[in-house]
Amino acid sequence: MQNVSKNSLPAANNSYPGASPVPESPEHSARTTRTAEDILLARAKELAKGQRHTTKKTDIRCIEFALSGMSFAFEMHSIREIMRNSMPITPLPFLPKSFLGLINVRGEVVPVIDLAHYLGLSRPKEAKEVLKSLIILQKNEVAVAFPCERIVRIREFSKNELQPTIAAQSQVIASLAKGCGRGGITVLDADAFMLQLQKSLNTE
């Protein structure tokens, strides 16, 4: 703390060029140090007080995306990657209609899901150009991708901010929704989503 006081407060013998050095008394040095400590302590308390008032508690950080004209989100920890939806999809027979096929992501084969169809939503257009972005979810060693219209932004919520989903568009959305946030965004549970996908594959 003494280094802080000497750097922030100029010494008396540096104030007048050519003057004889005046040694500081122990009492003066201690008084100067205490003053600097008091200033720094008071400043730290003010900053901490302001931070308590302005800092918002964040329990959920998620990526908002647009799908069929609606706003959805998955939590960031479940999203492995976001990329442009330009990869060729290899279709596979004997799979549920929600499964579009497989893509090759740097040598890794990843299944692609039509999330709008899976959630029971109508798509405004069939053109692939509408679905400009591709989101890859990851849980343990399992990855799955789905196209969406666009990535909107990062959203942050506290648990108290999310309201129960009262009137969902479909039973599937109601079963996956963690809740609704500001602006009508529906936060989906990625773990529950991927578990449902695995069950649907096993039953087909």
Contacts in CASP RR format, 6 or more apart in sequence:
PFRMAT RR
TARGET T0000
AUTHOR 0000-0000-0000
METHOD contacts of the structure
MODEL  1
MQNVSKNSLPAANNSYPGASPVPESPEHSARTTRTAEDILLARAKELAKG
QRHTTKKTDIRCIEFALSGMSFAFEMHSIREIMRNSMPITPLPFLPKSFL
GLINVRGEVVPVIDLAHYLGLSRPKEAKEVLKSLIILQKNEVAVAFPCER
IVRIREFSKNELQPTIAAQSQVIASLAKGCGRGGITVLDADAFMLQLQKS
LNTE
1 33 0 8 1.000
1 36 0 8 1.000
1 37 0 8 1.000
1 40 0 8 1.000
2 29 0 8 1.000
2 33 0 8 1.000
4 36 0 8 1.000
4 40 0 8 1.000
5 32 0 8 1.000
5 33 0 8 1.000
5 35 0 8 1.000
5 36 0 8 1.000
5 37 0 8 1.000
8 36 0 8 1.000
9 32 0 8 1.000
9 36 0 8 1.000
11 24 0 8 1.000
12 22 0 8 1.000
12 24 0 8 1.000
13 19 0 8 1.000
13 20 0 8 1.000
13 21 0 8 1.000
13 22 0 8 1.000
24 32 0 8 1.000
56 156 0 8 1.000
56 158 0 8 1.000
57 158 0 8 1.000
58 156 0 8 1.000
58 157 0 8 1.000
58 158 0 8 1.000
59 157 0 8 1.000
59 158 0 8 1.000
59 159 0 8 1.000
60 75 0 8 1.000
60 156 0 8 1.000
60 157 0 8 1.000
60 158 0 8 1.000
60 159 0 8 1.000
60 162 0 8 1.000
60 178 0 8 1.000
60 187 0 8 1.000
61 75 0 8 1.000
61 76 0 8 1.000
61 77 0 8 1.000
61 154 0 8 1.000
61 155 0 8 1.000
61 156 0 8 1.000
62 73 0 8 1.000
62 74 0 8 1.000
62 75 0 8 1.000
62 76 0 8 1.000
62 154 0 8 1.000
62 155 0 8 1.000
62 156 0 8 1.000
62 157 0 8 1.000
62 187 0 8 1.000
63 73 0 8 1.000
63 74 0 8 1.000
63 76 0 8 1.000
63 79 0 8 1.000
63 82 0 8 1.000
63 135 0 8 1.000
63 151 0 8 1.000
63 153 0 8 1.000
63 154 0 8 1.000
63 155 0 8 1.000
64 71 0 8 1.000
64 72 0 8 1.000
64 73 0 8 1.000
64 151 0 8 1.000
64 152 0 8 1.000
64 153 0 8 1.000
64 154 0 8 1.000
64 155 0 8 1.000
64 185 0 8 1.000
65 71 0 8 1.000
65 72 0 8 1.000
65 73 0 8 1.000
65 74 0 8 1.000
65 133 0 8 1.000
65 135 0 8 1.000
65 148 0 8 1.000
65 149 0 8 1.000
65 150 0 8 1.000
65 151 0 8 1.000
65 152 0 8 1.000
66 72 0 8 1.000
66 148 0 8 1.000
66 149 0 8 1.000
66 150 0 8 1.000
66 152 0 8 1.000
67 115 0 8 1.000
67 116 0 8 1.000
67 119 0 8 1.000
67 121 0 8 1.000
67 148 0 8 1.000
67 149 0 8 1.000
68 116 0 8 1.000
68 121 0 8 1.000
68 122 0 8 1.000
68 123 0 8 1.000
68 124 0 8 1.000
68 149 0 8 1.000
69 124 0 8 1.000
69 149 0 8 1.000
70 121 0 8 1.000
70 169 0 8 1.000
70 186 0 8 1.000
71 152 0 8 1.000
71 183 0 8 1.000
71 184 0 8 1.000
71 185 0 8 1.000
71 186 0 8 1.000
72 185 0 8 1.000
72 186 0 8 1.000
72 187 0 8 1.000
72 188 0 8 1.000
73 155 0 8 1.000
73 185 0 8 1.000
73 186 0 8 1.000
73 187 0 8 1.000
73 188 0 8 1.000
74 135 0 8 1.000
74 137 0 8 1.000
74 187 0 8 1.000
74 188 0 8 1.000
74 190 0 8 1.000
74 193 0 8 1.000
75 187 0 8 1.000
75 190 0 8 1.000
76 154 0 8 1.000
78 137 0 8 1.000
78 138 0 8 1.000
78 139 0 8 1.000
78 190 0 8 1.000
78 191 0 8 1.000
79 135 0 8 1.000
79 136 0 8 1.000
79 137 0 8 1.000
79 138 0 8 1.000
79 190 0 8 1.000
80 136 0 8 1.000
80 137 0 8 1.000
80 138 0 8 1.000
80 143 0 8 1.000
81 105 0 8 1.000
81 135 0 8 1.000
81 136 0 8 1.000
82 133 0 8 1.000
82 134 0 8 1.000
82 135 0 8 1.000
82 136 0 8 1.000
82 151 0 8 1.000
83 133 0 8 1.000
83 134 0 8 1.000
83 136 0 8 1.000
84 132 0 8 1.000
84 133 0 8 1.000
84 134 0 8 1.000
85 128 0 8 1.000
85 131 0 8 1.000
85 132 0 8 1.000
85 133 0 8 1.000
85 134 0 8 1.000
85 147 0 8 1.000
87 103 0 8 1.000
87 104 0 8 1.000
87 105 0 8 1.000
87 134 0 8 1.000
88 103 0 8 1.000
89 100 0 8 1.000
89 101 0 8 1.000
89 102 0 8 1.000
89 103 0 8 1.000
89 112 0 8 1.000
90 101 0 8 1.000
90 102 0 8 1.000
90 103 0 8 1.000
91 100 0 8 1.000
91 101 0 8 1.000
92 99 0 8 1.000
92 101 0 8 1.000
92 102 0 8 1.000
94 204 0 8 1.000
95 101 0 8 1.000
95 201 0 8 1.000
95 204 0 8 1.000
96 200 0 8 1.000
96 201 0 8 1.000
96 204 0 8 1.000
97 114 0 8 1.000
97 117 0 8 1.000
98 113 0 8 1.000
98 114 0 8 1.000
98 115 0 8 1.000
98 117 0 8 1.000
98 118 0 8 1.000
98 200 0 8 1.000
99 111 0 8 1.000
99 112 0 8 1.000
99 113 0 8 1.000
99 114 0 8 1.000
99 201 0 8 1.000
100 112 0 8 1.000
100 113 0 8 1.000
100 114 0 8 1.000
101 111 0 8 1.000
101 112 0 8 1.000
102 109 0 8 1.000
102 110 0 8 1.000
102 111 0 8 1.000
102 112 0 8 1.000
103 109 0 8 1.000
103 110 0 8 1.000
103 112 0 8 1.000
103 145 0 8 1.000
104 110 0 8 1.000
105 136 0 8 1.000
105 143 0 8 1.000
105 145 0 8 1.000
108 143 0 8 1.000
110 136 0 8 1.000
110 143 0 8 1.000
110 144 0 8 1.000
110 145 0 8 1.000
111 144 0 8 1.000
111 145 0 8 1.000
112 134 0 8 1.000
112 144 0 8 1.000
112 145 0 8 1.000
112 146 0 8 1.000
112 147 0 8 1.000
113 144 0 8 1.000
113 145 0 8 1.000
113 146 0 8 1.000
113 197 0 8 1.000
114 146 0 8 1.000
114 147 0 8 1.000
115 146 0 8 1.000
115 147 0 8 1.000
115 148 0 8 1.000
116 122 0 8 1.000
116 123 0 8 1.000
117 123 0 8 1.000
118 172 0 8 1.000
119 169 0 8 1.000
119 170 0 8 1.000
119 172 0 8 1.000
119 173 0 8 1.000
119 176 0 8 1.000
120 169 0 8 1.000
120 170 0 8 1.000
120 172 0 8 1.000
120 173 0 8 1.000
121 169 0 8 1.000
121 170 0 8 1.000
123 130 0 8 1.000
124 130 0 8 1.000
128 147 0 8 1.000
130 149 0 8 1.000
131 147 0 8 1.000
131 148 0 8 1.000
131 149 0 8 1.000
132 148 0 8 1.000
132 149 0 8 1.000
132 150 0 8 1.000
133 147 0 8 1.000
133 148 0 8 1.000
133 149 0 8 1.000
133 150 0 8 1.000
133 151 0 8 1.000
134 145 0 8 1.000
134 146 0 8 1.000
134 147 0 8 1.000
134 148 0 8 1.000
135 145 0 8 1.000
135 146 0 8 1.000
135 147 0 8 1.000
135 148 0 8 1.000
135 151 0 8 1.000
136 143 0 8 1.000
136 144 0 8 1.000
136 145 0 8 1.000
137 143 0 8 1.000
137 144 0 8 1.000
137 145 0 8 1.000
137 146 0 8 1.000
137 190 0 8 1.000
137 193 0 8 1.000
137 194 0 8 1.000
139 190 0 8 1.000
139 191 0 8 1.000
139 194 0 8 1.000
142 194 0 8 1.000
142 198 0 8 1.000
144 194 0 8 1.000
144 197 0 8 1.000
155 185 0 8 1.000
157 181 0 8 1.000
157 187 0 8 1.000
161 181 0 8 1.000
161 182 0 8 1.000
162 178 0 8 1.000
162 179 0 8 1.000
162 180 0 8 1.000
162 181 0 8 1.000
162 187 0 8 1.000
163 179 0 8 1.000
163 180 0 8 1.000
163 181 0 8 1.000
164 179 0 8 1.000
164 180 0 8 1.000
165 173 0 8 1.000
165 174 0 8 1.000
165 177 0 8 1.000
165 179 0 8 1.000
165 180 0 8 1.000
165 186 0 8 1.000
168 174 0 8 1.000
168 177 0 8 1.000
168 186 0 8 1.000
172 196 0 8 1.000
173 186 0 8 1.000
173 188 0 8 1.000
175 192 0 8 1.000
175 196 0 8 1.000
176 188 0 8 1.000
176 189 0 8 1.000
176 192 0 8 1.000
176 193 0 8 1.000
176 196 0 8 1.000
177 186 0 8 1.000
177 187 0 8 1.000
177 188 0 8 1.000
177 189 0 8 1.000
178 187 0 8 1.000
178 188 0 8 1.000
178 189 0 8 1.000
179 186 0 8 1.000
179 187 0 8 1.000
180 186 0 8 1.000
180 187 0 8 1.000
181 187 0 8 1.000
END
